[in-house]
Every structure is written in structure tokens, then in C-alpha cells.
Amino acid sequence: MSIKSPLTVGQAVIKLLEQYGVDTVFGIPGVHTLDFCRGLNISHIQHVQARNEQGAGFMADGYARASGRPGVALVISGPGVTNALTAIGQAYADSIPVLMLSADAASHTLGKGWGCLHEVPRLTDTTEPLTALAATAMSPDDVPELLAKAFSIFASERPRPVHIAIPIDILKMPVETEWWAVNLPERPTASAQNIKTACEILSQAKQPMICVGGGAWRAGDHITQIAEKLGAPVIASTAGKGIIDDNHALSLSAGTVRGEVQVYLKQADVVLAIGTELSEVDSFVETLEINGKLIRVDIDPRKMTDLYPADLALIADASQAAEAINNGLSNITARVESQDEVAEIRKAIDNNLSNRESRHRIALDVLRETLDENTIVMTDICQLAYTGAFAFNVSAPRLWNYPAGYCTLGCGLPDAIGAKLALPDVPVICFAGDGGFMFTVQELVTAAELKLPIPIILWNNSALQQIKDDMIAREIEPVGVLGINPDFIALAQSCHCAALAIDSAEGLSEAVKNAFKHDRPTLIEIIETDSWLDS
């Protein structure tokens, strides 16, 4: 009888990931991750070869951002980790569940500075500030415990990224016992007394308003009903866009960035904030002026005493708390003036658009008319996305993805790749600017290799335009924001993608429709100064 060899740690890790529901990992194999690769060869997990570990991190982020399931980046120690760390920072800022698995130098060398291959002394010290957990497995038995902690964080806490490093000697060690996924803990729930108090405060409000963020993405139906019962306008962060349908008469979409909305928020006598930090990156003011009582619902207890201390703190899963509040509200006369006020603010925003925003709006309107309602939009950090946050309507959460939390260039294309792999039956489109697109342009090859029909709307203004605008506004002579671009059409074609420039609204619509029919990405270039965008 043949004796079956035990699995190595590297193989057992991959097997355990499958038990936790992982079906895709993103990375670039290296000499330190060969034992992970040995495990991938006997698993059902798809390995996606990125062209840079930063792209791998963003793909894991996009996978999780679109689906709600943890995304996984598998990288070497040293440069693999540091390349991916920008994407981990993005996931941390936006509370996205990403697991970064990495190798590390041999355990007996750690922290000694011997100059080992891919060595970063105290590797997890570099990732600790941007993760909910950063830890090194110093024995095979540490690994299942650390993975259990990671997936427990994703399931029951604020779902920030986790980094687990496994030294190369540990990866090769045999695993003599079977590893099993643990039962994951539940999310916290609000007490009956706090729910009752929240309902009493809301019922007595004369001018209530609701602010929602990405943490409330599962609570949309209940939040919509609360808004309708109270006649309360709903203001979303960029991550909360679509939690209540942007087309709803009480929705101000992701309007926190607009001065018109900020002034309106001051008038609220009660603000119900659900799953939102009320952060600077959603408003571009240091603090919003909130004059009324503040009821905060958040899974993270640290949010209750930050810049916006809660008058009533509900440390709870947003969906559970919103359902309980909705059920507890009865015999309320909805504030009827709210819908007219919301309509007036929307009109004021439209009337106050800058010339550049008006040009964005023309293209965004064409895209909205062309795209299916369930299309996932993954945006890079670009002015088209800034305008789209309040001017491109979506009907459900996680259809609009503009990672404002970290606001790093280069996320759009790899995020779109991750989203498409997570939800292959859902259409995915990318919006990018010419500057940010160049950060991760090499991932066009990855998308082409995977035969992903992703339209990429490239808004070309031949500059880092937002920074140029900021310099001019502060009377600074522009420096470092103007430079030559490649021929984007030729560049995309050289990466095995379709590509074309468009010069009309009809051309844009037709190009997008055709792009979804291809077996590869299509780059669609829009020149900001083209005459068809004149208002």
C-alpha cells in the first residue's frame, strides 16, 4: 500500500482558503511562493496573473468591492508586499475585505538584517497601519488560527484588510493534521432600548435627514422605508451611492461634496447616520456642520467619538439596526416638503455646474442612457468620476465604485478586472482619466488574456487636471501636471485590446454597446475639448 505524503503548509493554506469560499486569487508567482503554487495546482482556485502586484491588490479589492466576498492577493515578500500595499491602503480606507497572503524570509533570519532575498526586516510592521491584522505565522499551527481571525474580521467586524505572512521554511513544512474552516461569528446587534430611543427621537424630529455610507450596503430597502415614513432626505457618501435609488424623490445621491447639500444638511434637527464615517473625502471640507441630534449606526465603536460624536450610538450591523428602526416607526406623519426641497437642490446643482462638469455631464448622460441598469461602474480617480458621484444615477448599492477613501490613481482598470471575475454575468465598465490610467495600464494585458469584455472610458484632458486646477486656483504656476501622453489607441491595441476614439454622442453609445460584445477589453477615448461636448 502506498503511503500518501502529508500536505505542505503552502498546499494546506490553499485547501483551507477553498473551505472559506475563495475561488480566485490574484498575484505574480515568485521563488518564495512556489509552495503556494504547488497547492494551487491541486485546487479549484483560479490564479490570475497580474502584471504588477499593485494590480493584483487592486483586483482583489475590486473583486471584494463588487461582490462583498473577500478578495485575495497572493504575493512574494519584500517588493511583492510593498507593490501591493497601495491597494491595501485603498481597501483599508474604504473598509473592503481583502486578504494579502505573502511569503517571508526564512523564520530564523527574521529581523536580523542579513540581506536575504526579498527581505524587509519586520515585514508585517510595514503593513500593520493599513490592516485590521498583520501577523507572521511562526509555525504550521499558527496558520489556521490566523486565517480564522482574518475571516472572522471580514464576517463580523469592520471589514478591513488582513496581511498574513508565512516564512518560506514554514511554507515547506508538512501538515500532519487536517485543517478546517471555523464557524464565523455574527455581527453585533443594537439593543432593544437603543432602537426604541432612536425611534422616539426620529418620530419627534421636525426636519430629519439620513446620511448613508458603504457600511449600509445591505440595508437599502429598510433605509428607503425609513426615509419614506419620515419624509427624510437621504444623502450618500460615494461608497453609499445607490443604497437608496438615486432616482428616488428623497435621494440627493452622493451629494456631500456639493455646497448646496452641505448647506441643506445644516437645517436638520435630527441626522440618522448609518454605516458612514462622514469623512472629509466625501465632502472635501474638514468637518460638515451638523446642528441637530446625531444618531450613529456603525459596526465600528471607534466612530462614535470621533469628529462627529454620537448623541445616540448604535454599535450594530447596519441591516439589523435599520430593520429594527423601520419596524419601530409607526403613526408618523411624513414631512411632505422634503421632496420639493430635494428637487430644488438637484436643480440648483445642475444650474451651478462648471464648464468642465457640464462636459462630463453630457458624456455621463449618454453612458447612463446606454448602459444596462445593473452595470457595475469601476472608476479611477478622475474628474469624470468626481462629477459622476452626484450626476450619474444608479439604482442599487455597489454599482458605482469610486474609491474616494484613499483616492489613489490607478485603481480603475484592475478594480474592474476583479469585479468582472467576481460577477462574470454582470456587465462591468471602467471610467478613467489619462493620468491615472497610466499607473496600471499594463493590466490591459491581463484583461485581454482573460478575454474580459470591459469597456474602458478614457477621459483625456492631457493633464493631471484636478491638480492643475488647484494650482491655478491658488495662483501657483502649474508644475509637474503637464506632460506628453502615449498614443492610447495604439497602446491598447498593442496590449491585444480593441480601441477607438469617438467624436459624437452617437459614437460613444455605439462603441459601448459593441464593447460588451467583444471577447476582450475596448478602450474608448474621449477628448475633453471635442466640440460634441459643448453645452
HELIX and SHEET records of a PDB file:
HELIX    1   1 VAL A    9  GLN A   19  1                                  11    
HELIX    2   2 VAL A   31  THR A   33  5                                   3    
HELIX    3   3 LEU A   34  LEU A   40  1                                   7    
HELIX    4   4 GLU A   53  SER A   67  1                                  15    
HELIX    5   5 PRO A   79  ALA A   93  1                                  15    
HELIX    6   6 SER A  107  THR A  109  5                                   3    
HELIX    7   7 LEU A  123  THR A  127  1                                   5    
HELIX    8   8 GLU A  128  LEU A  130  5                                   3    
HELIX    9   9 ASP A  142  SER A  156  1                                  15    
HELIX   10  10 ILE A  168  LEU A  171  1                                   4    
HELIX   11  11 ALA A  192  GLN A  204  1                                  13    
HELIX   12  12 GLY A  214  ALA A  216  5                                   3    
HELIX   13  13 GLY A  220  LEU A  230  1                                  11    
HELIX   14  14 GLY A  255  VAL A  257  5                                   3    
HELIX   15  15 GLY A  259  LEU A  265  1                                   7    
HELIX   16  16 GLU A  280  SER A  283  1                                   4    
HELIX   17  17 PRO A  301  THR A  305  5                                   5    
HELIX   18  18 ALA A  318  GLY A  328  1                                  11    
HELIX   19  19 GLU A  337  ASN A  351  1                                  15    
HELIX   20  20 ASN A  355  THR A  370  1                                  16    
HELIX   21  21 GLN A  383  ALA A  391  1                                   9    
HELIX   22  22 GLY A  412  ALA A  422  1                                  11    
HELIX   23  23 ASP A  434  PHE A  437  1                                   4    
HELIX   24  24 GLU A  443  GLU A  449  1                                   7    
HELIX   25  25 GLN A  465  ALA A  473  1                                   9    
HELIX   26  26 PHE A  488  SER A  494  1                                   7    
HELIX   27  27 ALA A  505  ALA A  515  1                                  11    
HELIX   28  28 SER A  531  LEU A  533  5                                   3    
SHEET    1   A 2 LEU A   7  THR A   8  0                                        
SHEET    2   A 2 PRO A 174  VAL A 175 -1                                        
SHEET    1   B 6 GLN A  46  GLN A  49  0                                        
SHEET    2   B 6 THR A  24  GLY A  27  1                                        
SHEET    3   B 6 GLY A  71  VAL A  75  1                                        
SHEET    4   B 6 VAL A  98  ASP A 104  1                                        
SHEET    5   B 6 VAL A 162  PRO A 167  1                                        
SHEET    6   B 6 LEU A 133  THR A 136  1                                        
SHEET    1   C 5 VAL A 234  ALA A 236  0                                        
SHEET    2   C 5 PRO A 208  VAL A 212  1                                        
SHEET    3   C 5 VAL A 270  ILE A 274  1                                        
SHEET    4   C 5 LYS A 293  ASP A 298  1                                        
SHEET    5   C 5 LEU A 312  ILE A 315  1                                        
SHEET    1   D 6 TRP A 400  ASN A 401  0                                        
SHEET    2   D 6 ILE A 376  THR A 379  1                                        
SHEET    3   D 6 VAL A 428  GLY A 433  1                                        
SHEET    4   D 6 PRO A 455  ASN A 460  1                                        
SHEET    5   D 6 THR A 522  ILE A 527  1                                        
SHEET    6   D 6 ALA A 498  ALA A 501  1                                        
END                                                                             
